[in-house]
Structure formats: structure tokens, C-alpha cells
Amino acid sequence: MPKVDVNKKRGDPNAQIDLETFWSEVSEIDSPNNLNLTGAWDEDFGRSSYRYQDKENDIIIPLGRIKEGSYASVNLSISQNLIAAGSALSGLGVFRRAILTHLTRTRTPDQLKIIIIDPIKSLGDFDDIPHLAMTRAVSKEEIHVALNWLVCEIERRIHNPSGTLIYLHNQERPPGAREPSVLVLITELGEIGIENNDVVYKLVRFIQMARATEIQTVITTQQPSAEKLPKLILDNVGPRVAFKLPYKETSELIIGKPGAEELLGQGDMIYTDHSSQYVRMQGFHVESGIIEP
């Protein structure tokens, strides 16, 4: 794999990290050099711990590099949903591609289905991936169909034959009969009709039911305002990622404190689980959506 010099791409002589291309760096996302930033309840010790539930099937979102030799990821199957915001050229678009690139190379279509809600028409080069549960939703009509399908899928999964959470249901089933995880990727929340109460209701419905149904959502936006990010949605999303944002107020809206307005842009970010943990890191660089092996 060729190497990508992030310093040169940013034109920033003070940048600290040179990254190799995405796949060669993070193909072993659960390696000792990877820090899983997800806290999970530990039944044995009654406290939060950094661990995976199911290394074969969980939805692992790669974030970036904290320092030399240390990568960071989030397990959505534990933390449930994620929102990322950033201005133009902040690295937000590359972040979306990094997620899809990693997941389509580490999960089979039987393990993971993907729904792309893409009103800004930015992910057309992913139209042929076999993981898609339906055609990429671009128009208002297609987005309406996708949201309705998700609501119906939630009801079907809740009433599965074993009557348990999908995660537990899958433990009782042979590999070929397990329900796949589902990732919903929304490229621009502000362009899907968020002013419509019915749209907000449907979004909140499948976001709230993520743990029970194994349907996780990644919401991204370049329009981080109170009008475009309803409190009802923000309250049901844990992990937050802020790339460079224009104002202190937008940083406070996304991560609960100022700071993102001071970022350099082109991939550097602040991550928080919306508690007291804040991590600054450099995101991965992906030349294109599909990386040849």
C-alpha cells in the first residue's frame, strides 16, 4: 500500500502523525494497539470495562489515531448509535467512507446489512456493494421508503420467534440462521426533512431500539444547529465526533464544550462518549471508497 502523508495534505508543519492508507493500518481493528473507546457494563465486576461483545459480528467503527501506535474505535453494538459533525473539508466525508470501507471488508453480507440514506448524493461509488439492504436512498420518496422499512424491521425483530433480544437470539441460532446486524448511515441529517415530526418520530424509534434489534445508526451533518438537530435525537445518541466546526456554539451543541472550532481541519477530531471522556485524534485518510486488496 502507498503511504499518505497527512502533514502534506493538510499543509500543516505542526501536524504530528503520518498515516499509511486506511486498510493496511486498521485491518486488525482489535489488535493490541487498538483502543476500544466503548464502555460496557461488566456483569462479573459490576463496572464499566473496555471490551467487545462479539468480535465476529459487532459493528466496529474506526475513528483514528491518538498517538504513534495507538488507534481508536467504537463498538456500536455496545454504545448504540453515533453522531458526527463537521464543516466542509473538515474530514467528515472521508469519515463516512472510512466506515463503509472498513465494514465492507471485515463483515460479510450475511453478517451485516447497510442502509445508506444519502440526500446529498455523496456515496454513489458504494451502490454496488453486496451489503446493501436496499438501493441507496437519495430522493425524498426513497428516504421515506427506507425509514418505513426500518420501522417495520424493528417490529419484526422485536417479535422474533425466541422472544429475546436479537443478540441473544443469534447466540441460540446456527450461523446461517442468524439475524444480521444493520448499519444505517445518514450522510446529512439536515436534508431529510427533519422539520417533519413524522420523520423525527421514525428516526427516534429505530435509534431507541438499537440495543434490542441490532440496528445501529451513524448520523453525520454539516449543519449542526438546534433547528437541524432536534434534542430528541441528540438525547438518544451517545458517542459524538466533532471535526472542525465554525463556532464555539456548534461545538458545545455536539460535544458539550467548546474546542472543535479550534481544530485544524482535514481529519483531526474530538471524540466524546458524552460523559467526561474527551479524546483528540487524527482520522484515517481514504483515497476512494473501495480500496483494492
C-alpha positions as CSV (number, residue, x, y, z in Angstrom):
1,M,0.0,0.0,0.0
2,P,1.2,3.5,-0.7
3,K,1.8,5.9,2.2
4,V,-0.2,9.0,2.7
5,D,1.5,12.0,4.4
6,V,-1.2,13.8,6.3
7,N,1.1,16.6,7.1
8,K,1.5,17.4,3.4
9,K,-2.2,17.0,2.7
10,R,-3.0,19.5,5.5
11,G,-0.2,21.8,4.7
12,D,0.5,22.0,8.4
13,P,4.1,21.6,9.5
14,N,3.0,21.1,13.1
15,A,0.9,18.0,12.4
16,Q,2.3,15.1,14.4
17,I,1.0,12.0,12.6
18,D,1.9,10.3,9.3
19,L,-0.7,7.6,8.4
20,E,-0.5,4.7,6.0
21,T,-3.6,4.1,3.9
22,F,-6.6,3.1,5.8
23,W,-6.9,-0.7,5.2
24,S,-3.2,-1.6,5.8
25,E,-3.3,0.3,9.1
26,V,-6.5,-0.9,10.7
27,S,-7.4,-4.3,9.2
28,E,-6.8,-5.7,12.6
29,I,-9.1,-3.4,14.5
30,D,-9.0,-5.4,17.7
31,S,-5.2,-5.7,17.8
32,P,-3.3,-4.7,21.0
33,N,-2.6,-1.3,19.5
34,N,-6.3,-0.5,19.2
35,L,-8.1,1.3,22.0
36,N,-11.8,0.5,22.1
37,L,-13.4,3.7,23.5
38,T,-16.7,2.0,24.3
39,G,-17.5,1.4,27.9
40,A,-19.7,-1.6,28.6
41,W,-21.3,-3.0,31.8
42,D,-19.3,-5.9,33.2
43,E,-21.5,-8.5,34.8
44,D,-18.7,-10.1,36.7
45,F,-17.3,-6.9,38.3
46,G,-20.3,-4.5,38.2
47,R,-18.4,-1.7,36.5
48,S,-17.6,-0.3,33.1
49,S,-14.9,-2.0,31.1
50,Y,-13.4,-1.8,27.6
51,R,-14.3,-5.0,25.8
52,Y,-16.1,-6.5,22.8
53,Q,-19.3,-8.5,22.9
54,D,-18.8,-10.4,19.7
55,K,-15.7,-9.9,17.6
56,E,-17.2,-11.7,14.7
57,N,-20.4,-9.7,14.3
58,D,-20.2,-6.4,16.2
59,I,-20.2,-3.1,14.3
60,I,-16.8,-1.7,15.0
61,I,-16.4,2.0,13.8
62,P,-12.7,3.0,13.3
63,L,-12.1,6.6,14.4
64,G,-8.4,7.5,14.0
65,R,-5.0,7.6,15.6
66,I,-4.4,9.0,19.1
67,K,-0.7,8.8,19.1
68,E,2.0,6.7,17.5
69,G,0.9,3.1,17.5
70,S,-2.4,3.7,19.2
71,Y,-5.7,3.5,17.2
72,A,-9.2,4.2,18.5
73,S,-12.5,2.6,17.6
74,V,-16.1,2.4,18.9
75,N,-18.2,-0.7,19.1
76,L,-21.7,0.5,18.1
77,S,-23.2,-2.8,19.2
78,I,-22.4,-1.7,22.8
79,S,-22.6,2.1,22.7
80,Q,-25.6,2.3,20.3
81,N,-25.5,4.9,17.5
82,L,-23.1,7.8,16.8
83,I,-23.3,11.4,15.5
84,A,-20.5,13.2,13.7
85,A,-20.5,16.8,12.6
86,G,-18.0,19.0,10.7
87,S,-17.7,21.8,8.3
88,A,-16.8,21.4,4.6
89,L,-13.3,20.0,4.1
90,S,-13.1,19.0,7.8
91,G,-12.7,15.3,7.1
92,L,-16.4,14.4,7.7
93,G,-16.9,13.0,4.2
94,V,-13.7,10.8,4.5
95,F,-15.0,9.6,7.8
96,R,-18.2,8.3,6.2
97,R,-16.1,6.5,3.5
98,A,-13.7,5.0,6.1
99,I,-16.6,3.5,8.0
100,L,-18.1,1.9,4.9
101,T,-14.7,0.7,3.6
102,H,-13.8,-0.9,6.8
103,L,-17.1,-2.6,7.4
104,T,-17.5,-4.0,3.9
105,R,-14.0,-5.5,4.2
106,T,-14.4,-7.0,7.6
107,R,-18.1,-8.2,7.5
108,T,-19.8,-10.4,5.1
109,P,-23.3,-9.5,3.7
110,D,-24.7,-12.3,5.8
111,Q,-23.3,-10.6,9.0
112,L,-24.1,-7.0,8.1
113,K,-26.7,-5.2,6.1
114,I,-26.2,-1.5,5.3
115,I,-28.8,1.2,4.6
116,I,-27.4,4.4,3.1
117,I,-29.6,7.5,3.4
118,D,-27.8,9.9,1.1
119,P,-29.7,13.1,0.3
120,I,-26.5,14.9,-0.7
121,K,-25.6,12.2,-3.2
122,S,-22.1,11.7,-2.0
123,L,-21.7,7.9,-1.8
124,G,-22.7,6.7,-5.3
125,D,-19.5,4.6,-5.6
126,F,-20.9,2.3,-2.9
127,D,-24.0,1.4,-4.9
128,D,-22.6,-2.0,-5.9
129,I,-21.6,-3.3,-2.5
130,P,-23.3,-6.6,-1.7
131,H,-24.1,-5.5,1.9
132,L,-26.9,-3.0,0.9
133,A,-30.3,-4.0,2.2
134,M,-31.9,-1.7,-0.4
135,T,-30.9,0.8,-3.0
136,R,-29.2,3.9,-1.6
137,A,-31.9,6.4,-0.6
138,V,-31.4,9.7,-2.3
139,S,-34.8,11.3,-3.1
140,K,-37.5,12.2,-0.6
141,E,-39.6,9.2,-1.7
142,E,-36.7,6.8,-1.4
143,I,-35.8,8.2,2.1
144,H,-39.5,7.8,3.1
145,V,-39.4,4.1,2.0
146,A,-36.1,3.5,3.9
147,L,-37.5,5.0,7.1
148,N,-40.7,3.0,6.8
149,W,-38.7,-0.2,6.1
150,L,-36.6,0.4,9.3
151,V,-39.7,0.9,11.5
152,C,-41.2,-2.4,10.1
153,E,-37.9,-4.2,10.6
154,I,-37.8,-3.1,14.2
155,E,-41.2,-4.6,14.8
156,R,-40.3,-7.8,13.1
157,R,-37.1,-8.2,15.1
158,I,-38.7,-7.4,18.4
159,H,-41.2,-10.2,17.8
160,N,-38.6,-12.8,16.8
161,P,-39.5,-16.4,17.5
162,S,-37.3,-16.7,20.5
163,G,-38.8,-13.6,22.2
164,T,-35.4,-12.3,23.3
165,L,-33.0,-9.6,22.2
166,I,-31.6,-10.2,18.8
167,Y,-28.1,-10.6,20.2
168,L,-29.3,-13.4,22.5
169,H,-31.5,-14.8,19.8
170,N,-28.4,-15.1,17.5
171,Q,-26.5,-17.0,20.2
172,E,-29.1,-19.7,20.0
173,R,-29.1,-20.0,16.2
174,P,-26.7,-21.7,13.8
175,P,-24.5,-19.3,11.8
176,G,-26.7,-19.5,8.6
177,A,-29.9,-18.6,10.5
178,R,-28.7,-15.6,12.5
179,E,-30.2,-12.1,12.0
180,P,-27.5,-9.8,10.5
181,S,-26.6,-6.5,12.2
182,V,-27.9,-3.4,10.4
183,L,-26.0,-0.2,10.0
184,V,-27.9,2.9,9.0
185,L,-25.7,5.7,7.6
186,I,-27.3,9.1,7.2
187,T,-25.0,11.5,5.2
188,E,-26.8,14.7,6.0
189,L,-29.4,14.8,8.7
190,G,-30.4,18.4,7.8
191,E,-31.6,17.3,4.4
192,I,-34.0,14.5,5.1
193,G,-37.0,16.6,6.2
194,I,-36.2,16.8,9.9
195,E,-38.8,19.6,10.3
196,N,-41.4,16.9,9.7
197,N,-42.5,15.4,13.1
198,D,-43.2,12.0,11.4
199,V,-39.5,11.8,10.2
200,V,-38.2,12.6,13.7
201,Y,-40.5,10.0,15.2
202,K,-39.3,7.3,12.9
203,L,-35.6,8.2,13.4
204,V,-36.0,8.2,17.2
205,R,-38.0,5.0,17.1
206,F,-35.2,2.9,15.5
207,I,-32.4,4.8,17.3
208,Q,-34.1,4.0,20.7
209,M,-34.5,0.3,19.8
210,A,-30.9,-0.2,18.7
211,R,-29.8,-2.5,21.5
212,A,-32.8,-4.7,21.2
213,T,-32.8,-5.0,17.4
214,E,-29.1,-4.7,16.5
215,I,-29.9,-1.8,14.2
216,Q,-27.3,0.9,14.8
217,T,-27.2,4.4,13.2
218,V,-24.4,6.7,12.2
219,I,-25.7,10.3,11.7
220,T,-23.4,12.9,10.0
221,T,-24.1,16.5,9.3
222,Q,-22.5,19.7,8.1
223,Q,-25.5,21.7,9.5
224,P,-25.0,21.4,13.3
225,S,-27.7,23.7,14.6
226,A,-30.5,23.3,17.1
227,E,-33.0,23.5,14.2
228,K,-31.4,20.7,12.3
229,L,-30.5,18.6,15.3
230,P,-33.6,18.0,17.4
231,K,-32.9,17.5,21.1
232,L,-35.0,14.3,21.0
233,I,-32.4,12.8,18.6
234,L,-29.4,14.1,20.4
235,D,-30.6,12.7,23.7
236,N,-30.7,9.2,22.2
237,V,-27.2,9.2,20.7
238,G,-24.2,8.5,22.9
239,P,-20.9,8.8,21.1
240,R,-20.2,12.2,19.5
241,V,-17.5,13.1,17.0
242,A,-16.7,16.7,16.2
243,F,-14.5,17.6,13.3
244,K,-13.6,21.3,12.7
245,L,-16.8,23.4,13.4
246,P,-17.3,27.1,12.6
247,Y,-18.4,28.4,16.0
248,K,-18.0,27.7,19.7
249,E,-21.8,27.3,20.0
250,T,-21.8,24.4,17.4
251,S,-19.0,22.7,19.3
252,E,-21.0,22.9,22.5
253,L,-24.1,21.5,20.8
254,I,-22.3,18.4,19.5
255,I,-19.7,17.6,22.2
256,G,-21.0,19.7,25.2
257,K,-18.0,22.0,25.3
258,P,-16.0,24.4,23.1
259,G,-12.9,23.3,21.3
260,A,-13.9,21.9,17.9
261,E,-13.8,25.4,16.5
262,E,-10.1,25.4,17.1
263,L,-9.3,22.2,15.2
264,L,-7.1,22.3,12.1
265,G,-9.4,20.7,9.7
266,Q,-8.9,17.7,7.2
267,G,-9.4,14.9,9.6
268,D,-8.5,16.0,13.2
269,M,-11.3,15.4,15.6
270,I,-12.6,15.4,19.1
271,Y,-14.4,12.3,20.3
272,T,-16.6,12.0,23.4
273,D,-18.9,9.4,24.8
274,H,-20.9,12.4,26.1
275,S,-19.6,12.0,29.6
276,S,-16.3,13.2,31.0
277,Q,-14.1,11.5,28.4
278,Y,-12.7,13.6,25.5
279,V,-10.1,12.3,23.1
280,R,-8.4,14.3,20.3
281,M,-7.2,12.3,17.4
282,Q,-6.3,12.3,13.7
283,G,-8.8,10.5,11.4
284,F,-7.8,8.0,8.7
285,H,-7.3,9.1,5.1
286,V,-9.1,7.1,2.4
287,E,-8.3,7.9,-1.2
288,S,-11.5,6.3,-2.5
289,G,-14.5,4.4,-1.3
290,I,-13.4,0.9,-2.4
291,I,-9.7,0.0,-1.8
292,E,-8.3,-2.8,-3.9
293,P,-6.5,-5.5,-1.9
